[in-house]
Amino acid sequence: MLVMIGASASGKTEIAKILIEKYGFSKLVTYTTRDMREGEVNGIDYHFISIEEFEKKKKKREFLETAQYHNTYYGSPKKGADEMKVIIVEPKGANSIFRKNLPKTIFIYLETDQLIRRVRMLNRGDKLENVESRFKEDKKHFRKSRFKHLDHIVNTSSHTLEELAENIYHLYTEDIKNQN
C-alpha cells in the first residue's frame, strides 16, 4: 500500500489519480463526514457519511485508522487495504497505519512551497479565509517531526504532476522489491 501524506494542496489527490490511471494502483476509498465538493462522486472520491454512521463504523472496528482534521472525521477501511492501493491520510492516520506494521506499505510525504499551495487552493475555488485557516492548521499538523516513519520526502514544487507520479511509482516499486 502506498500511503501519501501532505498538507492541503500539496498535490496528493492529483498524483493519486495519475498513479491509478497510468500505473495500476487503485484507490483505497476513505470515509469522511465532510460535505461533498463540486465534481466529487460518492464512493469514488470518498464515502460521504454522517457523523452518526462514522461513529457506528468506528465502534465496529471497521477502520484501519481514523482522524479528525478541520472539524471533519476521516477513516480508512480495513477492507481492501493491500498492495497497489494508494491512500491519502493526515499525520495521525499515517502514524496509526505505521504502528500496524502492515507488509508492503510505503510512506511518502509530499512537500510543497506555500505560495504554490496558495495558488492551487485559490484556483480550485477555496475561499481566502479558508486558505488562511488551513495554512494555520497545516503548520501545526504537518511538521515532519510529527511522523513516526517516512520512507521518502518528495518536493512537488518544481515538477509536473506526471513527473511526480512517475517518480513516486519508481520509489514505491523499488522499495517493495527490496522488502521481498
Secondary structure, DSSP 4 states (H G I P E B T S, - for coil): -EEEEESTTSSHHHHHHHHHHHH--EE-PPEE-SPPPTT--BTTTBEE--HHHHHHHHHTT-EEEEEEETTEEEEEESTT--TTEEEEE-HHHHHHHHHTT-TT-EEEEEE--HHHHHHHHHHTT--HHHHHHHHHHHHHH--GGG-S--SEEEE-TTS-HHHHHHHHHHHHHHHHHHH-
